[in-house]
Amino acid sequence: MSALYDRIGTGYSATRRTEPRIEALIRGALGDARSVINVGAGAGAYEPTDREVLAIEPSATMIAQRRPGAAPALQARAEGLPLPDQSFDAALAVNTLHHWTDLRAGLRELRRVARKRIVIFMRDPPSGEPFWLTEDYLPSLDPSRKNSAIIDAIRGELSSVESLPFQLPRDCADGLFAAYWARPEMYLDAEIRRNISNFALAEEGELAKGLARLRADLASGEWDRKYGDLRRLESLDLGHRVLVAELA
Ligand SMILES: C[S@@+](CC[C@H](N)C(=O)[O-])C[C@H]1O[C@@H](n2cnc3c(N)ncnc32)[C@H](O)[C@@H]1O
């Protein structure tokens, strides 16, 4: 049902662990919601354990990685949620909207099934600092245009959207695309890249060239001459945002 994550999702939980500081921001954004539908839930990384949760996930490979005792999961897509109107206090969608085939249909479904609010975690690169990996090495992996269109769709489909900034910590536990901004060597590790869809979808020739340049710049000290100060920063705003749309 989700060809991409059935292909790349094996071993996802090994590097895509819950980052507690993202979890805390999401928990706060969910507010007083007692019931939550987590759409594009994957292995359940950011599901609250103190509320009633239903996970929606199209990939059987991802569902199979849910820990024992995790919330129940339905194999379905955001674009067609098999649930009645207003059946959950909140709808949650973490790092998933860029995969939906019909984004606006999915957003309308979130709005239909949620009573109080919708909480979305995603990256909006233009609202943060430039990221050296896409600026200098792999420009075709820059999700700026796609994600800006997603933000426009969110603001078009959902009213009163509040944006909460999140500075990505240098030791981010969730190995998402920009997680290794201060640990550039990690991008040379195929196991790390395997669980990041930007790499899985990249054109192989260009990827190989960009990574070869990164490897050479790390070996020669060029990367550290240009970006070494990043290694001493605790966190960096690379455009990660929690978007909260109040419905009631
Ligand atoms: C990067 S993973 C994020 C998983 C989880 N939310 C997390 O933060 O760990 C993206 C997830 O979106 C799911 N997905 C892809 N297309 C989808 C769709 N149309 N509707 C709902 N989920 C979808 C994928 O199968 C995958 O599990």
Ligand as a Chemical Component Dictionary entry (heavy atoms), coordinates in Angstrom:
data_LIG
# 
_chem_comp.id                   LIG 
_chem_comp.type                 NON-POLYMER 
_chem_comp.pdbx_formal_charge   0 
_chem_comp.three_letter_code    LIG 
# 
loop_
_chem_comp_atom.comp_id 
_chem_comp_atom.atom_id 
_chem_comp_atom.alt_atom_id 
_chem_comp_atom.type_symbol 
_chem_comp_atom.charge 
_chem_comp_atom.model_Cartn_x 
_chem_comp_atom.model_Cartn_y 
_chem_comp_atom.model_Cartn_z 
_chem_comp_atom.pdbx_ordinal 
LIG C1  C1  C 0  9.191  9.791  7.300  1  
LIG S1  S1  S 1  7.956  8.615  7.754  2  
LIG C2  C2  C 0  7.370  9.332  9.283  3  
LIG C3  C3  C 0  6.756  8.325  10.192 4  
LIG C4  C4  C 0  6.377  8.853  11.577 5  
LIG N1  N1  N 0  5.347  9.865  11.501 6  
LIG C5  C5  C 0  7.588  9.362  12.294 7  
LIG O1  O1  O 0  7.701  10.572 12.528 8  
LIG O2  O2  O -1 8.454  8.548  12.638 9  
LIG C6  C6  C 0  6.630  8.974  6.624  10 
LIG C7  C7  C 0  5.452  8.018  6.751  11 
LIG O3  O3  O 0  4.364  8.475  5.949  12 
LIG C8  C8  C 0  3.712  7.341  5.404  13 
LIG N2  N2  N 0  2.887  7.699  4.227  14 
LIG C9  C9  C 0  3.262  7.729  2.925  15 
LIG N3  N3  N 0  2.213  8.066  2.150  16 
LIG C10 C10 C 0  1.161  8.260  2.975  17 
LIG C11 C11 C 0  -0.211 8.621  2.778  18 
LIG N4  N4  N 0  -0.686 8.870  1.569  19 
LIG N5  N5  N 0  -1.008 8.701  3.854  20 
LIG C12 C12 C 0  -0.520 8.470  5.110  21 
LIG N6  N6  N 0  0.757  8.134  5.351  22 
LIG C13 C13 C 0  1.592  8.028  4.310  23 
LIG C14 C14 C 0  4.869  6.406  5.071  24 
LIG O4  O4  O 0  4.460  5.076  4.862  25 
LIG C15 C15 C 0  5.773  6.600  6.283  26 
LIG O5  O5  O 0  5.497  5.692  7.317  27 
# 
loop_
_chem_comp_bond.comp_id 
_chem_comp_bond.atom_id_1 
_chem_comp_bond.atom_id_2 
_chem_comp_bond.value_order 
_chem_comp_bond.pdbx_ordinal 
LIG C1  S1  SING 1  
LIG S1  C2  SING 2  
LIG S1  C6  SING 3  
LIG C2  C3  SING 4  
LIG C3  C4  SING 5  
LIG C4  N1  SING 6  
LIG C4  C5  SING 7  
LIG C5  O1  DOUB 8  
LIG C5  O2  SING 9  
LIG C6  C7  SING 10 
LIG C7  O3  SING 11 
LIG C7  C15 SING 12 
LIG O3  C8  SING 13 
LIG C8  N2  SING 14 
LIG C8  C14 SING 15 
LIG N2  C9  SING 16 
LIG N2  C13 SING 17 
LIG C9  N3  DOUB 18 
LIG N3  C10 SING 19 
LIG C10 C11 SING 20 
LIG C10 C13 DOUB 21 
LIG C11 N4  SING 22 
LIG C11 N5  DOUB 23 
LIG N5  C12 SING 24 
LIG C12 N6  DOUB 25 
LIG N6  C13 SING 26 
LIG C14 O4  SING 27 
LIG C14 C15 SING 28 
LIG C15 O5  SING 29 
# 
